[in-house]
Structure formats: structure tokens, C-alpha cells
Amino acid sequence: MNRPANGGPPGREQTRRLALEGRTGAVQRSREFSRRALVSWHWLPAVDADGRAAAEDVLLMVSELVTNACLHARGGPRELRLSWNGARLRVEVADDSPVPPRLRPFAGAGQPGGHGLRVVDRLARAWGSQPEDGGKSVWLEVPRPPAPVFPRRPGRRPRGFPARRSG
């Protein structure tokens, strides 16, 4: 059963769309749009370092997918879509190129280019592409951020646990 990050009842999927025309400013607009969505879905502000890292990873991967569309698709990206169902976030970037993305052979850390999909491959739970309207949509999925773990203070019982009785 899918549950939203706040532990409430199962939620239905929420999708946000950003139309992108051309390359100029597309990456910055996509990051700002994504950041606002993460705030509304309670990924941000994060309550701990793991939650912050998960949100920053999403913003980095959004940047990489949009940058790839800017570099490799005629006309740049068409649309950014973010879909959240309480358990997983799906990011999709649509463009006019029918050519699917591929991981390039590793050229070395000091060489420019070819690193974006490697970042996505390492950070996303899954990613791929599918044909769409004569072009394609490149997608990735990530699970919700890990729930924060708060250290217990010695001698304190978790809520809901009765005091021990001796005797």
C-alpha cells in the first residue's frame, strides 16, 4: 500500500507539469519548479541530512535530464513532469528527439560530458525512456526520502509504552 511521507492514508498521484520552450533558462526554471513541488510535497525543508540529500539529489537529476534535452534534442526540452504518489517520485522530461539516451563509456573524471546519465544511473532507483509524440520522454524514479531517525534519550520510553512495573 502506498502511503504519503507523512504516514497518512494512501494518497492519489499528484502530477505537476512545466512547459519548456527552447533551451535558454530551461535548467534553472526546471530546478525552481521542482524545488517548489518538493516543498509542497513536504520533501523540503528536510528535517535531517538524509532528507536534504534526497531532495538535492532529485534537483541534480532534474538538471541532468533537462541539460541532456538541451544538448541533444532539436529545440531542447518540451516539458518537465513530476509525479508523486506518497511512495515514489517520477521525473519525466519530454523532447522532440526520438533517439533514446545511452550511457557513454566512462571517459575519466576530468573529461567534460557524458557524466549526467551516470549520475542518474547511480542516484535513481530506475530510469529509462519511452517514445512520445514523435520524440521521447526520459524518466527516472526515486523512493520517498528516508524517515528521520531521532536518537532516544537514555531512560526515556517511546510514546505509547507503559512504564515497567517491577514485582
N, C-alpha and C positions, 0 to 999 in steps of 0.2 A: 504494500500500500504506500503510495506517495504521500508524504506529509511535508508541509512547508517548514522552513527552517525554524520557525518559532514553535514548532511542535503542535500546532493546532490541527484541526480536522483536514483531511485531504483537500487540496485546492485544485482548481482547474488551471489549465495552462494559460499564462498571460504572454502575449506577444507584442513587442514594440518594433516599429519599422521606421527607418530613416532613409528617405530617398536621397541618393547621391548623384550629382551631375558633374561630371568632369573630375579631374584629379586635384585641382587647387583646393587646399584646405580639407580634403576628404578625411585624412587620417586624424587630424585634430578634432574635426566635428564628430567623427565616429567615436573617439575616446570620450569626449564630453557627453555625448548622447548615452554611451554605455555607462559612464560613471553615474549619471542621473538615474538610469534604470537600476543600477546596483544599490543606490541609496534607497529608492522606493521599494526594492525587494529585501531590504534590511541586510544586505551584504556589507554595506558601509553606513555609518562608520563602524568599523570592526571592533569587537571587544577585546581581541588579543592579536598577537603577532601572526598566528596561523591564518586567522580570518583576513587580516590585512594582506598577507602574502597571496592568498587565494584570489582576492579581488584585484590586486595588482597583476597577477598572472593573467586574469581574464582581459584586463585592459591591454596588456602587452600582446596577447594573441589576437585581439581585435585589430590592433595596429598592424600586426604582421599580415593578416588576411587582407586588410584594406590596401596596405602597401603593395602586396603582390598583385592585386587587381589594378592598381595604378601603374605598375611597371609592365605587366604582361597582357592586359586586356585593352583592346582598342576602345577608347572612350573612358577607360577607368571603371571603377565600381558603379553599379546601378543602385543597389540597395543593401542596407545592413538590417538584419533581423535578429532580434534577441527573444528567445522563448524560455520562460521559467515555469516549472511545474511544481516547485517546492522541494524537489529532489535532484533535479538536473537542469543545468543551463545549456541551451543550444544557441550557438552563434552561427549565422549564415551571412555570407557576402556573395551577392549575385553580380555577374558581369556579362559582357557580350561575347566573350571568347569561349568557343566550345572545347578548347584544349584543356584537359584535366591537369591539375597541378601534379608535380612529381618531386620527390626528394632528390636533390642533386648529390653526386658523390661528394664526400667531405673534402674540401679543398684546403683546409687548415684554418685555424682560428684567426690568423692575421689577414686572410684574404676576404675582400668585400663580396657580398652577395651570396645567396644560397643558404643562409642560416635561418631564415624566417620559418620555413616549414619544419626544420629540425627542432626549433623551439616549440612549435605547435605539437609536433610528434612527441616530445618529451613531457609537455605540461598537460595536454588534453587526455581525457580518458579514451576518446575516439575522435577520428576526423576522417573526412573524405570529400568527395564531390559528386554531383549529380547533374545531368543535363537539365537546362531550364530555359525555355523561350529562345532557342537558338544559341544560347550561351551556356552558362553553368552557374551552379551555386556551390561554393566551397563552405563546408560546415565543420564545426567542432563541438564536442560536448564535454562538460566538466560536471562533477558532482557538486552538491552544495558544500559550502565551507565546513570544515570540521567543527563540531560543537566545542566551545571553550571548556577547558578543564580547570576548575578552580581548586587550588590545594586546600585540603581540610586542615583546620587548626587542631592541634593536639587537644584531646579531651572534649571535643565538641561532637555532638551527634548530628548526623544529617537530619534535615527536617523530616518529620513523619515517623521517626524511630523513637519508640518509648525509652525511657530511662531504664537501665538494667536494675533489676532488683536482686539483691543477694538474700539468700537464706532460706 
